[in-house]
Amino acid sequence: MQKNHKYPAEVRAMLEEALHHARTGRGKAKVLRRISEEADRIRDRVLKKHGVLDIGVPAIRALRDGRE
């Protein structure tokens, strides 16, 4: 990983564990559970703030019809 970064050591450790899991399919259960819980919290905050954002269907239709 890059040495010049601004992420706290704890965040870097979780990122490295997530990358290890993505590469190997294995990881430390405790860290992966913590990553999953944090992702759930972030998703919930975004949903509360913005609601469900339906951007996929309009984007696909625009691409299909040759619009941007």
Buried (B, 14 or more C-beta within 10 A) or exposed (E): EEEEEEEEEEEEEBBEBBEBBEEEEEBEEEBBEBBEEEEEEEEEEEEEEEEEEEEEEEEEEEEEEEEE
